[in-house]
Amino acid sequence: MSDLVTLAALLTAGELHSPLSKLALNHNGLGHVHEHLGPIASLPAECLVACIQVALAEREWGKGAGLELVWSGSDSGQSFVQYTGQIIRDLIDGAQSTITIAGYSFDHGAVLFEALQRAMAERSIKVRFFLDISQLEARLAQQLGKERRRVRLGPLRSAKTESPEAYARAVIDLFRELHLNERGLEPDLFYDPRTANPKAHASMHAKCVIVDHEHALITSANFTDRGQSRNIEVGVRIHDAHFAKQLEQQWNNLVVSKDVLPG
């Protein structure tokens, strides 16, 4: 929602002009909005602002319902869905105290990790991650391959032959190095130890976000570019403190029982 508010303000102030181009939106940090505007991007500025105000009013009204449909991928007909990537940004940007993220696969660092670092640095938000070691290694290897730094995978291979515990530590250390050390701020990391053991045949496959013990997102989408923008994925945003606390307690139970371990 904050992106729409910013867009309306820029149009009203005359800092953006119709038709909206992706280049102009990129210059103002709103390039990701372009694909969702569709044909209304060519409307006169005053009409576009009116459309945004209607959308914001509809979202505000929808909060009272407690549930919002969240979607990734093609959306060609009339619908009232919220988009996965935008909902995740809204949840992080609106957090006041805590964020819990459980995910199977991560590669969307440019959006997710930068937003979390800002939340921790600017508002002292406490962040927790629950991770799948095997899938995390696969994504980190993919990233290093694109960057032509596969030599950095050497310690992971050595640790994998040593023990599942050493392998998990090596993967999490690399995750910190590539995504979490930019400002010297770190979330609390937890992992399912079975996912570091190839003989266990188990995954930490949940995908959810919990914010301020009050708001939750449950989704089929991974925290990846494919999951948030290209795949067909479905989820629900839940505005219900009782549900959010129940979901959060499930993760707390895993920590206490040591079914997940600190990274």
C-alpha positions in Angstrom: 0.0 0.0 0.0 2.9 2.4 0.8 4.0 2.3 -2.9 0.6 3.4 -4.1 0.6 6.3 -1.6 4.0 7.3 -2.8 2.9 7.1 -6.4 -0.2 9.2 -5.9 1.9 11.8 -4.0 4.5 12.0 -6.8 1.8 12.4 -9.5 0.0 15.1 -7.4 3.2 17.0 -6.9 4.0 16.9 -10.6 7.2 14.9 -10.1 5.8 12.0 -12.2 3.9 12.6 -15.4 1.5 10.5 -17.5 1.9 8.2 -19.4 4.0 6.5 -16.7 7.1 4.8 -18.1 9.0 2.0 -16.3 12.1 4.2 -16.6 10.5 7.0 -14.7 9.1 4.7 -12.1 12.5 3.0 -11.7 14.1 6.4 -11.1 11.7 6.9 -8.1 12.1 3.4 -6.7 8.8 2.2 -8.0 9.8 0.1 -11.1 8.1 -3.0 -9.7 4.7 -1.3 -9.8 4.7 -0.8 -13.6 3.6 -4.3 -14.6 0.6 -4.1 -12.2 -0.6 -0.8 -13.6 -1.4 -2.1 -17.0 -3.5 0.2 -19.3 -4.2 2.7 -16.5 -0.5 3.8 -16.7 -1.5 5.9 -19.7 -4.4 7.7 -18.0 -4.0 11.5 -17.3 -2.3 12.1 -14.0 -5.5 13.3 -12.2 -7.4 10.2 -13.4 -4.6 7.9 -12.3 -4.5 9.5 -8.9 -8.3 9.0 -8.6 -7.9 5.3 -9.5 -5.2 4.9 -6.8 -7.4 6.5 -4.2 -10.2 4.1 -5.0 -7.8 1.2 -4.7 -6.5 2.4 -1.4 -10.0 3.0 -0.1 -11.0 -0.6 -1.2 -8.0 -2.0 0.6 -8.7 -0.1 3.8 -12.3 -1.3 3.7 -11.2 -4.9 3.1 -9.1 -4.9 6.3 -12.3 -5.3 8.2 -13.0 -8.7 6.6 -9.9 -10.2 8.2 -8.9 -12.2 5.1 -7.4 -11.1 1.8 -6.7 -13.2 -1.2 -3.0 -13.1 -2.2 -1.9 -14.0 -5.7 1.3 -14.5 -7.9 1.3 -14.8 -11.7 -1.2 -14.1 -14.4 -4.2 -12.1 -13.5 -6.0 -11.3 -16.7 -9.6 -10.8 -15.7 -11.5 -8.8 -13.1 -10.2 -9.6 -9.6 -9.7 -8.1 -6.2 -6.5 -9.9 -5.2 -3.3 -8.5 -3.6 0.0 -9.5 -5.1 2.5 -11.6 -3.1 5.6 -9.4 -3.6 3.7 -6.3 -2.6 2.0 -7.8 0.4 5.4 -9.0 1.7 6.8 -5.5 1.3 3.8 -4.0 3.0 4.1 -6.4 6.0 7.8 -5.7 6.4 7.4 -1.9 6.0 4.5 -1.8 8.4 6.1 -3.9 11.2 6.5 -2.2 14.5 8.2 -4.9 16.7 8.6 -8.4 15.3 8.8 -10.3 12.0 8.9 -14.1 11.7 9.6 -15.6 8.3 9.5 -19.3 7.5 10.5 -20.3 4.0 11.6 -23.2 1.9 13.5 -21.2 -0.8 15.0 -17.7 -0.9 16.6 -15.8 -3.8 14.8 -12.5 -3.8 17.5 -10.6 -1.9 17.1 -7.3 -3.6 13.6 -6.9 -2.2 13.4 -9.1 0.9 16.7 -8.7 2.7 17.1 -5.0 2.0 13.7 -4.3 3.4 14.4 -6.4 6.5 17.7 -4.6 7.1 15.9 -1.3 6.9 13.4 -2.5 9.4 16.1 -3.7 11.8 18.2 -0.6 11.4 15.5 2.1 11.4 12.9 0.6 13.8 14.8 -2.0 15.8 12.5 -4.7 14.5 13.3 -8.2 15.8 13.5 -10.7 12.9 13.5 -14.5 12.9 14.0 -16.9 10.0 13.2 -20.6 9.8 15.2 -22.3 7.0 15.6 -25.5 5.0 19.4 -26.1 4.8 19.4 -28.3 1.6 17.3 -25.9 -0.4 19.1 -22.9 0.9 22.4 -24.4 -0.3 20.9 -24.9 -3.7 19.9 -21.3 -4.0 23.2 -20.0 -2.7 25.0 -22.2 -5.2 22.8 -20.8 -8.0 23.6 -17.3 -7.0 27.4 -17.9 -6.8 27.3 -19.6 -10.1 25.7 -16.5 -11.7 28.4 -14.4 -10.1 31.1 -16.8 -11.2 32.2 -17.4 -7.6 31.7 -21.1 -7.4 35.0 -21.5 -5.6 33.2 -20.1 -2.5 31.3 -23.4 -2.4 34.4 -25.3 -1.4 33.8 -25.1 2.3 30.2 -26.3 1.9 31.4 -29.4 0.1 34.0 -30.1 2.8 31.5 -29.6 5.6 29.0 -31.8 4.0 31.4 -34.8 4.2 32.1 -34.0 7.9 28.7 -34.0 9.5 25.1 -32.7 9.0 25.8 -30.2 11.8 29.0 -28.9 10.1 27.2 -28.7 6.8 24.3 -26.7 8.3 26.7 -24.2 10.0 28.6 -23.7 6.7 25.4 -23.1 4.7 24.1 -20.6 7.3 27.5 -18.8 7.4 27.4 -18.4 3.7 23.8 -17.2 3.9 24.8 -14.5 6.4 27.8 -13.5 4.2 25.8 -13.1 1.0 22.6 -11.6 2.4 22.7 -10.4 6.0 25.9 -8.7 7.0 25.5 -5.4 5.1 24.8 -3.2 8.1 26.1 -5.5 10.8 22.5 -6.4 11.9 21.4 -10.0 12.0 18.0 -11.8 12.4 17.8 -14.9 14.6 18.2 -17.9 12.3 16.7 -21.4 13.0 16.8 -24.5 10.8 15.3 -27.9 10.7 18.3 -30.3 11.3 16.7 -33.0 9.2 17.1 -30.8 6.2 20.9 -31.0 6.6 20.8 -34.8 6.5 20.2 -36.3 3.1 19.0 -39.6 4.7 16.2 -37.9 6.6 14.0 -37.2 3.5 12.3 -34.2 5.1 11.8 -30.5 4.2 11.0 -27.3 6.0 8.4 -26.6 3.4 6.2 -23.9 5.1 6.0 -20.4 3.7 4.6 -17.8 6.0 5.2 -14.3 7.5 4.0 -13.2 10.9 4.2 -9.5 11.9 3.8 -7.9 15.3 1.9 -11.0 16.7 -1.1 -9.7 14.8 -0.8 -10.1 11.0 0.0 -13.2 9.0 0.6 -14.3 5.4 0.2 -18.0 4.5 1.3 -18.7 0.9 2.3 -21.4 -1.5 4.9 -19.0 -2.9 8.6 -19.3 -2.1 10.6 -16.1 -1.4 11.9 -16.1 -4.9 11.4 -14.1 -8.0 9.6 -17.0 -9.6 7.4 -17.5 -6.6 6.5 -13.9 -6.1 6.0 -12.8 -9.7 6.0 -15.5 -12.4 4.5 -18.7 -10.9 0.9 -19.2 -10.3 0.7 -19.1 -6.5 -2.0 -18.5 -4.0 -2.1 -17.4 -0.4 -4.1 -15.5 2.2 -3.3 -12.5 4.3 -4.9 -12.8 7.7 -5.7 -9.8 9.9 -6.3 -11.6 13.2 -4.2 -11.4 16.3 -5.5 -14.7 17.8 -4.6 -16.6 14.6 -1.2 -14.9 14.3 -0.3 -15.7 17.9 -1.4 -19.4 17.4 0.8 -19.6 14.3 3.7 -18.0 16.1 3.4 -20.3 19.0 3.8 -23.3 16.7 7.3 -22.0 15.7 8.1 -21.2 19.4 7.2 -24.8 20.3 9.7 -26.0 17.7 12.4 -23.8 19.2 11.7 -25.0 22.8 11.5 -28.7 21.7 14.7 -28.3 19.7 13.0 -29.6 16.6 14.6 -26.6 15.0 18.0 -25.4 16.0 19.6 -22.0 16.2 21.9 -21.2 13.2 
